Amino acid sequence: MTPFLLFFVALATASPMRRQTMMLDANGDGMISKQEVLDAITLHDALVALDIDNDGFLYLPQIVELFGTGDIFYQLNNNGDDHLTIGEFQHGLNLGEFFDLFDKNADGFLDMSESYQMNYIYNTIQNPDAAITNALDANGDGKLSKLEVLGAFTLDEFMVAMDPNGDGFHTVQELTPAFGADTQAIVNLLDADMDGQLSYDEVKGGTSLEGIFDIYDVNGDGYLSLNTTEADGILYVYGVIKTDPNIVQGMGPDADGDGWISLAEVDIAMTMHQALDAADLDDDNHLDAQEFTMYVGTQLLFNRLDHNNDGILSFGEMHTLRLDDLFNYHDINGDGFLDASESDKMMFLYDRVMA
C-alpha cells in the first residue's frame, strides 16, 4: 500500500471523504481516535460491512487489501481453511485491536493516510444499501485492484452473466456491454473455431479473469480507477451477477439447461464450504460417517481425514477437500457430467445451500 500513499492522501482530502471523516471524527480535529471508533461502531458491524459478498466469510485477498499483508488471516485461521468466519475474527481480536491494524504509526490516531478504510467501513454501516461500486471496492480506496475483482466473482460467473440466453455461447452483441469498442477484437482473438461467437471453452482456454482484468487496466497500473471509464465493464458484469441472481441460479446447478451438470456449473452454484455445511444435516458443525459417505466421499477417505480418530470430521479436518473431489464422487461413470441418475444428491446439497 505504501507506493500509493500520495493517492490515498489525495483521496482522503477530497470533499466526499471529508464528509465521511467528519461523521466519524466526532471532535472535528481531522484525526480519528480509537475512542471515536469505539463510540461509533461495533466489531461485528465492521466485519459485516467488509463481507462484500454476504457469505459470512472474509477471504485472504480481502484481508491483504485491508491491511497490506495476510498475517492476521494466518493468525486467526485456526482450522486451516480458506476463509475467516466473522466468529473467528471476533474471538481473535477486539475492536480496539482491529483499530490498531490500521494505525500504522501506532500513535493512537488514524490520520488522513490511515483512515480511508475505517471511513469506508463506517460509511457502509451507515448506508448498507450502498452502490455496487462500494461493494466491489473492498477497502474503500476509490479503485478496484485485481485482488478485489478476483475475490468478488469467478470467470464462470462472468461467462454466465454475459450469456443472457443461456445457450453456452457469447456473441459480439452479448459481450459489447462489458467490452465496448474492443468487443470484436476480443472475439476475434479468442474465437478458435472462427464461427463468430465464443463458447465457454474458448473463453476459458484463451484467457482468465486476471486476463480480463488486464484488458480493462488500460494504463497497466494494476488498478481500475472508479473515477475513469476503466472500471465500467467490470461494474456492469458485477451488477448483472448481483442484481439478477436468476442468471446464475435460475436453472439450479444446470446453468445451461442441457440436462447435465458439469463441474464448472457446480463451481458457479456453490463453494466447497457451502456443500459441506449443507451435508451437515443435523447442524452440529461436523460430519459423521453416514453424512460424509452419503454426500461427500468414501468411507476410506473419511478414515484418512479423521486425524484424531474420534469418528467424526470437523470442517478443519476436511479443509483439503475440493469441489472436484465432491463432483467426482457423484460422477459414477466418470464422464465429467452428472446425469439425472447421478445428480440427485448434488441437487439436494444445492437446495440446502439455497435455503
Backbone torsions as a table, in degrees:
resi	resn	phi	psi	omega
1	MET	NA	-26.6	-175.1
2	THR	-55.0	-43.5	-178.5
3	PRO	-59.3	-17.8	-176.5
4	PHE	-108.2	21.3	-176.0
5	LEU	-58.3	-43.9	-178.3
6	LEU	-62.6	-35.7	176.7
7	PHE	-62.5	-43.8	-177.8
8	PHE	-66.7	-37.1	177.7
9	VAL	-62.5	-45.3	178.5
10	ALA	-61.6	-41.5	180.0
11	LEU	-63.8	-43.4	-176.8
12	ALA	-66.8	-28.5	-178.3
13	THR	-90.7	-5.9	176.2
14	ALA	-66.6	154.0	-171.9
15	SER	-61.0	-40.1	178.8
16	PRO	-61.9	-40.6	-179.7
17	MET	-69.9	-34.5	179.5
18	ARG	-64.9	-36.6	177.2
19	ARG	-62.4	-39.3	178.5
20	GLN	-67.4	-42.2	-178.4
21	THR	-61.0	-42.1	-178.0
22	MET	-64.0	-29.0	177.3
23	MET	-69.7	-42.8	-179.3
24	LEU	-83.3	-29.9	179.8
25	ASP	-83.2	84.9	-169.1
26	ALA	-62.2	-34.9	-176.9
27	ASN	-96.2	1.9	173.5
28	GLY	66.8	26.9	-178.9
29	ASP	-91.2	4.3	178.9
30	GLY	83.5	0.6	178.4
31	MET	-125.1	151.8	176.2
32	ILE	-108.8	117.2	-179.7
33	SER	-88.3	164.3	177.4
34	LYS	-62.0	-39.7	-178.8
35	GLN	-64.8	-36.9	177.8
36	GLU	-63.3	-37.7	177.0
37	VAL	-68.8	-44.4	-179.9
38	LEU	-61.0	-33.6	-179.3
39	ASP	-77.7	-22.5	-169.6
40	ALA	-99.4	-32.9	-173.0
41	ILE	-139.7	168.6	171.0
42	THR	-111.7	159.4	178.1
43	LEU	-62.3	-40.0	-179.5
44	HIS	-60.8	-45.3	179.6
45	ASP	-62.8	-38.6	179.2
46	ALA	-63.0	-43.0	-178.2
47	LEU	-69.1	-38.5	175.9
48	VAL	-62.3	-39.1	178.4
49	ALA	-63.7	-33.0	-178.9
50	LEU	-82.3	-14.0	-179.9
51	ASP	-80.1	80.0	-168.1
52	ILE	-66.6	-26.2	-180.0
53	ASP	-101.9	7.0	173.2
54	ASN	57.3	34.1	178.4
55	ASP	-101.2	3.3	178.6
56	GLY	84.1	6.7	-176.8
57	PHE	-128.6	153.8	169.4
58	LEU	-117.0	129.6	-175.0
59	TYR	-103.0	163.7	-176.2
60	LEU	-53.7	-45.9	178.9
61	PRO	-57.0	-37.2	178.4
62	GLN	-66.7	-39.6	179.9
63	ILE	-65.0	-43.7	179.4
64	VAL	-62.2	-40.5	178.9
65	GLU	-62.5	-37.3	-177.2
66	LEU	-72.9	-46.7	-167.5
67	PHE	-114.6	-3.3	179.4
68	GLY	80.2	-1.8	-179.2
69	THR	-155.6	157.7	178.2
70	GLY	-96.5	12.4	-173.8
71	ASP	-57.2	-44.6	-176.6
72	ILE	-67.5	-30.4	176.7
73	PHE	-60.9	-49.4	-178.0
74	TYR	-70.1	-29.7	178.7
75	GLN	-68.1	-38.6	-175.3
76	LEU	-94.7	-13.5	-174.4
77	ASN	-84.6	83.1	-172.9
78	ASN	-72.9	-28.4	-174.1
79	ASN	-100.7	4.2	172.6
80	GLY	72.9	17.0	178.3
81	ASP	-87.4	-169.1	-171.1
82	ASP	-96.0	14.5	-176.5
83	HIS	-153.7	164.7	170.1
84	LEU	-110.8	130.0	172.3
85	THR	-78.9	160.6	176.1
86	ILE	-60.8	-34.6	177.2
87	GLY	-63.3	-42.6	178.1
88	GLU	-60.6	-40.4	178.9
89	PHE	-63.8	-46.9	-176.7
90	GLN	-67.4	-32.4	177.5
91	HIS	-75.6	-21.2	-174.5
92	GLY	-92.5	-24.6	179.5
93	LEU	-157.8	161.5	178.9
94	ASN	-104.2	179.6	-175.0
95	LEU	-65.0	-36.1	177.5
96	GLY	-62.7	-41.6	177.8
97	GLU	-69.5	-33.5	174.5
98	PHE	-61.7	-43.9	175.9
99	PHE	-57.4	-43.7	-176.8
100	ASP	-60.7	-28.5	179.4
101	LEU	-64.3	-27.7	179.1
102	PHE	-90.9	-21.8	-176.8
103	ASP	-82.0	79.3	-170.6
104	LYS	-62.6	-34.5	-179.5
105	ASN	-94.4	5.0	173.3
106	ALA	55.5	37.1	179.1
107	ASP	-98.0	3.7	178.1
108	GLY	86.0	3.8	180.0
109	PHE	-136.1	152.3	171.8
110	LEU	-103.4	113.9	176.7
111	ASP	-84.5	-172.7	-175.3
112	MET	-58.3	-37.8	-176.8
113	SER	-77.6	-15.9	-177.1
114	GLU	-105.4	-15.4	-165.0
115	SER	-96.1	-7.7	-172.3
116	TYR	-61.5	-35.3	-179.3
117	GLN	-70.3	-42.0	178.1
118	MET	-66.0	-36.4	174.8
119	ASN	-62.0	-41.8	178.3
120	TYR	-60.6	-46.1	-179.9
121	ILE	-60.2	-48.0	-178.9
122	TYR	-62.6	-43.4	-179.2
123	ASN	-64.1	-37.7	179.1
124	THR	-68.4	-38.2	176.3
125	ILE	-62.0	-43.4	-178.6
126	GLN	-71.5	-26.7	-177.3
127	ASN	-130.3	74.2	-176.3
128	PRO	-64.2	-17.7	177.6
129	ASP	-96.7	32.1	-178.0
130	ALA	-58.6	160.4	-177.1
131	ALA	-63.7	160.0	178.9
132	ILE	-58.0	-32.6	178.8
133	THR	-59.5	-40.0	178.9
134	ASN	-66.9	-37.0	-179.3
135	ALA	-64.0	-39.4	179.1
136	LEU	-73.2	-35.6	-178.1
137	ASP	-80.2	81.5	-168.1
138	ALA	-62.6	-29.3	-179.2
139	ASN	-107.1	5.1	172.6
140	GLY	68.2	27.1	-176.7
141	ASP	-93.8	6.1	176.5
142	GLY	84.6	8.8	177.5
143	LYS	-150.0	159.3	-178.5
144	LEU	-104.6	123.8	174.8
145	SER	-91.0	167.0	177.9
146	LYS	-61.8	-39.0	179.3
147	LEU	-62.3	-40.1	-179.9
148	GLU	-65.0	-42.0	-179.7
149	VAL	-68.7	-45.4	180.0
150	LEU	-65.1	-28.2	178.4
151	GLY	-79.8	-14.2	-174.4
152	ALA	-93.9	-32.8	178.0
153	PHE	-159.2	170.0	-176.3
154	THR	-107.8	168.3	175.0
155	LEU	-61.6	-38.7	178.5
156	ASP	-61.1	-43.4	178.2
157	GLU	-64.8	-38.9	175.7
158	PHE	-57.3	-47.6	-176.7
159	MET	-64.8	-43.6	-179.0
160	VAL	-66.2	-39.8	179.4
161	ALA	-62.4	-33.4	-179.1
162	MET	-92.2	11.3	178.2
163	ASP	-119.7	70.3	-170.9
164	PRO	-62.0	-26.8	179.2
165	ASN	-93.5	-0.2	173.4
166	GLY	64.9	28.4	-177.4
167	ASP	-92.1	0.6	178.1
168	GLY	84.6	10.2	-179.9
169	PHE	-134.6	155.6	176.7
170	HIS	-117.6	122.6	174.1
171	THR	-92.3	167.0	176.3
172	VAL	-58.8	-40.7	-179.1
173	GLN	-62.4	-42.0	-178.7
174	GLU	-67.4	-33.8	-175.9
175	LEU	-86.6	-16.4	-175.1
176	THR	-58.2	-40.0	178.0
177	PRO	-59.3	-25.3	-179.1
178	ALA	-90.4	-35.6	-172.2
179	PHE	-115.8	-8.2	175.0
180	GLY	58.7	-132.8	-175.4
181	ALA	-66.4	-16.8	-179.3
182	ASP	-86.6	-2.9	-170.3
183	THR	-59.2	-49.4	-176.4
184	GLN	-61.8	-41.2	179.0
185	ALA	-63.3	-38.7	179.4
186	ILE	-66.9	-43.7	178.4
187	VAL	-61.9	-44.5	179.3
188	ASN	-59.6	-38.1	-177.7
189	LEU	-68.4	-38.1	-173.1
190	LEU	-98.4	-10.4	-173.4
191	ASP	-79.0	82.6	-173.4
192	ALA	-62.5	-38.6	-177.9
193	ASP	-93.7	3.4	174.4
194	MET	53.6	42.8	177.2
195	ASP	-98.9	6.5	175.9
196	GLY	85.8	3.0	177.7
197	GLN	-144.1	165.4	-177.5
198	LEU	-113.1	124.4	170.9
199	SER	-79.8	165.0	176.3
200	TYR	-58.5	-39.9	-178.9
201	ASP	-64.6	-37.1	178.4
202	GLU	-66.3	-40.1	178.0
203	VAL	-64.2	-48.6	-176.8
204	LYS	-69.7	-30.6	179.0
205	GLY	-78.4	-21.8	-174.6
206	GLY	-106.7	-14.6	-178.4
207	THR	-156.3	-173.4	179.0
208	SER	-145.9	172.9	177.0
209	LEU	-63.6	-34.4	175.1
210	GLU	-62.7	-41.4	178.2
211	GLY	-63.4	-38.9	178.0
212	ILE	-66.1	-41.2	175.7
213	PHE	-55.8	-44.0	-178.4
214	ASP	-63.6	-30.7	176.6
215	ILE	-62.2	-41.3	-179.6
216	TYR	-74.6	-29.7	-176.3
217	ASP	-78.3	76.8	-170.1
218	VAL	-67.2	-29.4	179.9
219	ASN	-94.5	0.3	173.2
220	GLY	66.2	25.6	-178.1
221	ASP	-93.2	2.3	178.6
222	GLY	85.9	6.1	-179.1
223	TYR	-137.0	153.2	172.0
224	LEU	-111.7	111.8	-176.8
225	SER	-73.5	134.6	176.2
226	LEU	-78.0	-6.2	178.8
227	ASN	-94.9	0.5	177.8
228	THR	-127.5	-172.3	179.9
229	THR	-87.4	0.0	-177.5
230	GLU	-55.3	-39.9	-172.2
231	ALA	-89.4	-2.9	-171.8
232	ASP	-58.5	-45.1	-177.7
233	GLY	-64.4	-44.8	178.8
234	ILE	-62.8	-42.7	179.1
235	LEU	-62.8	-38.0	178.1
236	TYR	-62.1	-49.3	-178.4
237	VAL	-63.1	-45.6	-179.9
238	TYR	-61.5	-37.7	177.4
239	GLY	-63.2	-40.8	177.8
240	VAL	-62.8	-45.3	-178.6
241	ILE	-61.6	-44.1	-172.8
242	LYS	-84.3	-30.6	-175.4
243	THR	-95.6	-13.1	177.7
244	ASP	-132.9	74.9	-177.2
245	PRO	-62.9	-16.7	178.3
246	ASN	-63.4	-25.0	179.3
247	ILE	-61.2	-37.9	-177.9
248	VAL	-95.0	-34.1	-169.6
249	GLN	-113.5	-6.5	-170.4
250	GLY	-60.2	-28.9	-178.7
251	MET	-108.4	21.3	-176.1
252	GLY	69.6	-156.8	-179.8
253	PRO	-62.6	-25.0	-178.3
254	ASP	-80.8	78.1	-170.4
255	ALA	-64.6	-34.0	-177.6
256	ASP	-94.8	1.6	173.9
257	GLY	65.6	26.7	-177.0
258	ASP	-92.1	4.0	178.5
259	GLY	85.4	1.4	178.8
260	TRP	-126.8	148.6	178.2
261	ILE	-111.7	122.4	178.4
262	SER	-97.5	167.2	177.3
263	LEU	-61.6	-39.1	179.1
264	ALA	-60.9	-37.5	179.4
265	GLU	-70.1	-38.1	176.2
266	VAL	-64.4	-39.7	-179.7
267	ASP	-63.4	-34.5	176.4
268	ILE	-70.3	-37.8	-170.1
269	ALA	-78.3	-29.5	-175.4
270	MET	-160.8	159.8	172.0
271	THR	-95.0	166.3	178.1
272	MET	-63.4	-38.9	178.9
273	HIS	-62.3	-41.1	178.2
274	GLN	-63.2	-39.5	179.5
275	ALA	-64.4	-43.6	179.1
276	LEU	-65.6	-40.1	178.0
277	ASP	-63.3	-37.9	178.2
278	ALA	-67.8	-32.3	179.2
279	ALA	-73.7	-14.9	178.2
280	ASP	-80.8	79.7	-169.3
281	LEU	-62.7	-32.8	-178.6
282	ASP	-97.7	7.3	174.5
283	ASP	53.9	41.6	179.6
284	ASP	-103.7	13.8	174.7
285	ASN	68.2	23.2	168.5
286	HIS	-157.0	166.3	177.5
287	LEU	-111.6	129.9	171.3
288	ASP	-85.9	177.6	-174.5
289	ALA	-61.8	-36.7	-178.7
290	GLN	-66.7	-46.0	179.4
291	GLU	-63.9	-40.8	-177.0
292	PHE	-66.5	-49.7	-176.4
293	THR	-72.3	-21.5	177.3
294	MET	-72.3	-37.9	-169.5
295	TYR	-125.8	-19.5	-167.7
296	VAL	-115.6	-51.8	-174.1
297	GLY	-168.3	-172.6	-174.6
298	THR	-79.8	166.2	175.4
299	GLN	-63.6	-36.0	178.3
300	LEU	-61.0	-43.0	178.0
301	LEU	-66.1	-39.9	177.0
302	PHE	-56.3	-48.5	-178.1
303	ASN	-63.1	-36.8	-179.2
304	ARG	-69.2	-34.7	-178.8
305	LEU	-81.6	-20.1	-177.0
306	ASP	-78.8	76.9	-170.6
307	HIS	-65.0	-33.2	-178.7
308	ASN	-97.4	5.9	174.3
309	ASN	54.7	39.7	179.3
310	ASP	-98.2	3.6	176.2
311	GLY	81.5	6.3	175.8
312	ILE	-138.6	158.6	179.1
313	LEU	-116.4	123.1	171.7
314	SER	-78.1	164.6	176.7
315	PHE	-64.5	-30.5	176.1
316	GLY	-63.7	-40.7	179.1
317	GLU	-66.6	-24.4	-178.5
318	MET	-98.2	10.9	-171.7
319	HIS	-66.6	-17.7	179.6
320	THR	-83.8	-10.8	-179.1
321	LEU	-71.0	143.8	178.8
322	ARG	-120.4	165.3	-179.6
323	LEU	-61.0	-32.7	179.9
324	ASP	-69.5	-26.7	173.1
325	ASP	-63.4	-45.8	178.7
326	LEU	-63.0	-46.7	-178.0
327	PHE	-61.2	-48.0	-177.3
328	ASN	-63.3	-29.9	177.9
329	TYR	-64.1	-35.9	-179.5
330	HIS	-88.2	-20.0	179.8
331	ASP	-81.8	78.1	-169.8
332	ILE	-62.6	-39.1	-178.2
333	ASN	-89.4	-1.1	173.6
334	GLY	66.4	27.2	-177.4
335	ASP	-93.0	2.4	178.4
336	GLY	87.8	5.4	179.4
337	PHE	-139.4	152.4	172.4
338	LEU	-103.1	114.6	176.5
339	ASP	-86.3	-174.9	-174.5
340	ALA	-59.3	-34.1	-178.2
341	SER	-78.4	-15.3	-177.2
342	GLU	-106.0	-15.9	-167.3
343	SER	-96.1	-1.8	-172.0
344	ASP	-62.5	-40.4	-179.2
345	LYS	-73.7	-34.8	175.5
346	MET	-64.9	-39.5	176.9
347	MET	-63.4	-37.6	177.8
348	PHE	-61.8	-45.4	178.8
349	LEU	-62.3	-42.7	179.7
350	TYR	-60.1	-45.8	179.3
351	ASP	-61.5	-37.8	177.8
352	ARG	-66.5	-40.2	178.3
353	VAL	-62.6	-45.6	-178.6
354	MET	-65.4	-33.0	179.9
355	ALA	-72.5	NA	NA
